Amino acid sequence: MTTNSRCVLLAEDDPNDVLLLQHAFKQAQVQTPLVAVDDGQEVVDYLLGLGSYSDRNRYPLPRLLVLDLKMPRKSGIDVLEWLKSHEMLRCLPTIMLSSSAHPDDVEKAYQLGVNAFVVKPPGVSERSNLAKMIRDFWLTLNEPPQICR
């Protein structure tokens, strides 16, 4: 990655879900690199540029954050709470992914500023469609606030 390239940061603790989304991004011809981390604490470390993520040429701030709801160390909800308290990062477009759409989880995520809540698609073609929608809307049409560019 170069300094000018931005990525999609994926926080997902299930390696199979990471592989499936990587495959979907390839099928959808998403040009934006997908960078995966294992849990919510790694999201925080990545966004702050801590430890191994300190090189912004190699680990640029993302254009989009895709968060799994249930993760070790910090959940997706924990990350949303953390983001809300950081003015420079709270406008980062964020999609919550979950295996289910439990109403309490959906409500809490939106209260904390998530931009979309998506139930993980079950099949390859549905995941490819999700990747196309991410490409077309979040990475092409969406105009983030100046502070998040």
N, C-alpha and C positions, 0 to 999 in steps of 0.2 A: 504494500500500500504506500501511496505517496502522501505528502502533507495535504494536498488538495482533495484527496479522495475521502469520502465519508462512507460509513458502513451502516449495516443494520446489526444491532447488538441483540443477540438472542440469549436469553437466560432460561436454560432448560436442563434439568438434572437427569432426564431419561435419554441415554445415548441413541436409542432407536428413534425417538421423536426428533432429535437433532439431525440424524441421517435422513429421515423422511422429509424434513423441511429443506435441507440442503439439496436433496434430489428435486423437490418441487421448485426451488429457485432456479436450478439448472434448466428444468423443463420449461419454465416460464421465461427463460432467457433474461433473468434479472441480472443486470450488470453491476449493481451495487454489491460489494462484498458482504457476506454474512459471517459475522464473528460470533462464536458461541462460547458462553461461560456456563459453569455448572450450577451456580446458586446465586442467591440474592446478594450475599456479601461480596462475591466477585463482581457483580454489577456496580456496587458502590466503589470498590477498589478501581475498577476500570474507569468509571466516570470521573473519579478524583485524580486519576493518573498515578495511583499508588503502586509501589513495588514493581513487579514485572510489567505493569501497564504504564510506566512513566514516560516511555518513548512515544510521543504523539504522532510521529511519522509512521510508526508501526501500528499504533493503537489510537487512531483519530476519534474524536467525539462522534458518536453515531448520529445519523439522520433520523433514525427510528429505533425505538426500544420495543422488543417483543418479549414479554414476561410470562413465564409459567406461573400459575397461581400458587401451587404447592411445591416448595423447594426447601432443601435443608438450609440451616444457618439463618437466612432471611427469606421469608416468603415473598411472593409478588406484592402482597398487601404491605408488608414491611418496607419494601423498596419504594412503593408509591408514597408512603408516609414520609420516608427519607427525602424523596424528590421534592415533595411539597414544601419542605423546609429549606430548600436550596434555590434561591431566586434565579441563578444563572441556568439551572437545569430543569426547573419545574415546567418549562414550556416544551420540553423534549416530547415529541409525539410518541405515545405509548399505547401498545395493544396488549391486552391481557389475554393469554391463552389458558384454557382450562379444559379438563376432561368432562366437566359438567357445568351447567348454568344454574347453580344453586342461587336462588333469589338474594339471599343475604350476601353472598360473595359478589354478585353483580352490583348490588346497591352500594356496598362498601367501596368497591373499585371505582365506581363513578363518583362517589362522594370525595374520593381522594384524587380525582383528576385524570383517571384513565380516559383515553380518547375512544377506545373501542374494547368490547369484551367479546371474544370469539371462542366458541366451543371447538376444540381440536377436531378437524375433519377426519372421518374414519378411513377414507380411502385415498389412493394415490391421485386419482383425477380431482377429487375435492381439494386436496392439499395443493395441487397444481393451480386450481382456480383461485385459492386463497393467495398463493404467491403472485398470480397475475393481478389480483385486486390490489395487493400491497404495492406492486410495481406501478400500476396505472394510477392509483390514487395517492398513496403516501409518498412515493418516490418520484412522481412525475407532476401531478396536478397540485398537490398540497403546497401551500406557501407558509412556512413556519415564521414566527416572529423574528425580527432582525437579531435579537439577542441569541437565538438558537441557531443561527447560520454559521 
